[in-house]
């Protein structure tokens, strides 16, 4: 645990005085400054007042238990390393603590070598994160300096937001993989089929997320290599309809299409336009997440239309839903920043890709939304 001359502070929270005394001696002897608290309430008060580098807390305590203490600490200081102490029968609570971003957990009776190893890893992470922050601060300063000298600063901002959004998505996936791999390891070690099944289901979900992220990245990159062709504008919409109708039925959504009734040919990249419409329709489907069937009929309508504006003819793809809609603060940022409205389930690349596709086609995209009422997204492509 050689991290130069810095002395790290550890807050130890446990309602058993004997454990506090033993761990206090062990950690002090290892070169740490130790703060003690007999329960979660006082532990939280000490944390707010002293801001220790590392927290070690028992999971089961009277009052605020370890899980709640972990959540409170992460809200105050997301980067604080929190190590959980658990009994052998508390495996579900240990897994839950990992989901709330605990750094590690150690089981009772506590082995001093295991304790020092766990704390040593926490110290290493703190040191690495500090170096990364220092590097990123320097890089941010350099970018700001260069940004003043570059006319296309908006492009740099977009790249920075994309990287920040990607790091958040990857962090969520990494956390999920960490939790699922731990459950699988416990299932193997204890020959516990329930843990094996649970761990594998979690692992498959995170593999799906990695796959979706990779596909989104590929789709985003491919939009710079458009291959225009003369097509009927109904074709991409009808392909989306054919592919997503089974999914709509499975989600109890009434999915309808109103194609363009006049004969028309436009010059577009058919695959790219298909991807753009597909992204908008799947977003519309996702707008019903968390709504029960009792909330009324779920509807998503896909329309293909033409309009004349400023002497030019445009083809419109309009996707209308009566889902959750968006808050004004979210809708204002929708095409200005890397953002997803799907929580941990979204990558944020769908709308970015759609916007890029439409920009490459010299078109435009707009939307109207109302919280609790639904949204309407419209794509406009030159018909000439």
N, C-alpha and C positions, 0 to 999 in steps of 0.2 A: 504493500500500500504506500509506495514511495511516490508522493506527489509534491516534491520539493518541500518547502518549509511551512506550508499552510496547515493550520490545525482546523480540522472540520468539526462542526458541531452537530451532535446527534440528539434528537428528542426521543426519549424512551417512554412509551405509554403502556402501562400494564397495571391491572388492579391487584396483582399478587406482589406483596412487598418483597418476598424472598427472591422472585425472578428479577425484580428491579435491582435489587442489591447485587446479585450475581452478575447480571449483564452490565451493570454500572462498572464493577471492578474489571471485568473482561475488556470492555471498550475503552475505559480510561487507561488501562495498562497498554492497549494497542495504540495509544496516542491521540485519542479523541477527547473532545470536551463534551460531557454528557449532561443533558437536562432531563429531569425526571417529572413524571406526572402520573397520579394514581388512577385516573379515569379519562374518558374522552372529552368531557367538558373542560377540565383543567388543562388537558393536553392541547385542545384547540386554543385556549386562552394563551398558553405559553407560546404556541406556534405564532399566533398573531403578534405577540410582543417581541419575541426573540428571533424569529425567522431562521430556524436551524437549516442546515444543508440537507440533512437526512432525518427521516422519521421512521422509527420502529414501533409498531403498535400491535397489541393483541387484537384478534378479531372479535372475540366475545368478551364484552365488558358491560357493566351496568350503565344506564344512561345512554350517552352516545356510544354506539359500538364502533368497532374498527372500520367497518365498511362505510358508515356515515362519516366518520372522521376522515377517512381517505377522500371521500367525495368533497367534503368541505375544504380540505387542504388543496386539492387539485383545482377547485374553483378560485382559491386565493392565489396559488402559485403552481401553475401546471407543470413546471419543470422540476419541482421538488421530488426527490427520490423517496418513495415510501415502501418500506419492507413490512410485510404482514407476518405475525406469529399465529400459528394455527395448530389445533390438535389434529390427530390422525383421522378423527371422525368428521372433520369440517371441510372435506374436499370440495363440496359444492360452493361453500363460502370462499374458499381459496380461488376457485375458478372465477367466481363473481368479482373478486378483488382485482384479478388480472384484467377483466373487462373494464374496470374503472381505472386502469392504467397504473396499478401497483407495479413496482419495479421487480419484486421477487417476494417469496414467502419462505419461512423456515418453520419446521414442525417441532412440537414439544415431544420429548424433552430436548432442549436446545443444546446442540453440540457446538462447542466454542470455535472449532475450525470451520464448521459450516457457517456460523455467524460471521466470522471474520472474512470468509470468502464472499458472502453475500454483500457485506458492507464494502469490501474492497472493490467489487464490481460497480457498486453505486458511486463510489469515489471516482473510479475510472470514467464512468459516464458523465459525471459532473465536470471533470477535467476536459474531456473531449468536447462536451457541449459549450464550455467556456471558450475553447479554442475556435470552434466553429462560429460562435457568436462574434468573436473578435474579428475573424476572417470576413464574415458577412457584413459586419459594420464597416470594415475597411473597403470591401467591395461596393457596398451601397454608397459610400462617400465618393468612390472613384466613378461610379455610374452617374451620380448626380453631377459631378464635375464634367464628365464627357457629355452628359445630356444637354448641358448648356451650349455645347458647341455643335450639336447635331440637329438639323432641321426636323428630321423624322422622329422626334422624341416620342410621339404617340405609339409608334411601333415598338419602341423599347419598353414602354410601360406595359403594353399588352404582353410582351414576352415575359416580363417580370411577374405579372399577375398569373400567367399560365404556369410558370415554374412554381409559384407559391401554391396555386390550386392543386397542381400535381403532387407536391410534397404532402399536402393534407390528405389527399386520396391514398397515396402510398403508405402514409403513416397508419391510416385506418386499416388498410389491408394487412400491413405488417403486424399490427396489434391482434387482428383476428387470427392470423396464422400462428402467432405465439400462443394464444389461448387454445386453439385447436390442437396444436402439436403437443402441448402440455397434457391435455386430456387423453390424447392417444398414447402418450408415454405412460401415463398412470394406468390406462386400460391394459397395456401390454404387461407392465410390471406386476399388476395385481390380478391379471387374467379376468378383468371385469368387462363383460360384453357390453354393458350399458354405456360405459365410458368410451369404448371403442366405436360404438354406433354414433354416439353424440359427437365425439371428436371428428369422425369421418364426415358427418353431415356439415359440421362447421368448416372443415377443410374444403369440401366441395364448393360451398358457398363462396369462399375466398378465392378459389381457383377460377370460378365464374367471373368474379370481379376483376381478376388479373386479365382474363381473356377479353372482357369487355373493354378494359382500359387499353389493351394492345390494339384491338380493332378500331377503337375511337382514334387513337394516335395515327394508325395507318390511313384511315379515312380522311383525317385532317391533312395529312401530308399529300395524299393523292389529289386533293382538289386543285393543286397548282399545276396538274398535268391533265387539263380537261381535253376531251376528245369529242368535239361537237358533231352532231349528226342531225339530219332532218327527221323529225318524228311528230306524231300526233301528241299533243300535250296530255291527252287522256291516258296514254300508255303508262307513265310512271305511277300515276295515281291508282290505276287499276291493278298494277303489280303490288302496290302497298296494300290495297284492299284484299287481294287474294291471299297474301301472306299473313295478314294480321286478323282476318275474320275469325279464325279459330281461337286466337288469344282473346279477342273481344268477347266471344261466347263464354270462354272460361272465366272471365272477369265479370260476367253479367252486364256487359256494355252493349247497347244498341249502336252498331257501327254502320253508317250508311255513306253512300257516295252519290254525288250529283255531277256526272261528267258533262263536259262541254258538248253541246248538241250540234254545233256548226263544224264543218270540215275546216281544218287549219293545220298547217305544218310550221313548226318552229325549229330553230337551230340551237340545240343545247346538248350537253353531255347527259345522256339518258340515265346513266348509273348515278351521276352526281345529283341530279334532280330527284331521282328515286330516294337517295340517302337523305336529302334535305326534307322531303315530305315524310319519309319514314320517321325521322327524328321528331318532327312536330306531332305526328300521330301518337307515337309511343309516349311522348311527354303528356299528351292529352289523356292517355290511358292512366298514366301514373298519377294524374291529378286527383284520381278517386281513391288513392291509398288512404286507409284509415277510416273511410266512410262505410257505414253499414248499409246493407241492402234496404233497410227501412227508410233511408234518406230520399227515396224516390228513384225514378228511372234514370239510369246513367246513359248519356248520349254523347257520341262523338260523330260529327258530320264532316266529311271531306268534300269540298266543292272545287270544281274547275270552271273558271269563268274568263271572260275577256272584258277589257275596259279601254276607253280612249282617254288619254290625259296629256294635256299640252301638245296636242297634235300627234302623239305617238300611241301605238297600239301595244297593250300589255296583256300577257296571260297571267291569271291569278290562280294560285293554289291557296285555298282558305280552309283552316282546320278549326272547328268550333266545338267546344265542350261545355258541359254544365257542371264541371268538377269544383274543386276547392277554390280556384282563383288564387290571386297573389296579393300580399300586402303592397301598399304603394312604395314603401322603401325598397322592397325586393324588385318590383317591376321597374323602378327608375334605374337600377343598376344592371338590368338583365343583359343588355348588349354592350355595357361599358366596362364590365369587369368579368374576370373568370369566376363563374358562380354556378352552383347547382342548387335546386330547390328540393332535392330528394334526400338530403341528409347523407348518411353513409352509403346509401344505395346508388348514388349517382357519381359520375366522374367529372361532370361539368363540360365535357368536350362536345356534347351533342349540339347545343345551341351555337357554340363557337364554330363548329364545322359547318352548320347550316348557314350561318352568317357569311362565312368565307366562300362557300359555294355560290351564294347569291351575289356576293360582291364580284366574284370572278365572272359571272354572267351579266354584269352591269345592271343588276336588278336591285330590288329593295325588299326589306322585311319590316313588318310593323305588327303591333298587337294591341288588343284592348283586354283589360282584365278587371274583375271586381271580386273582392274577397267574398267567398261563399256563393258566388253566382256562376263563375266559370271564366273562360278565356277564349279569345278569337285571335289566331295568328294568321297573317296573310303574307304570302310570297308573291312578288311581282317580277316577271321576266319579260324582257322586250320580245315582242311577237314578230319583229322584222327579221 
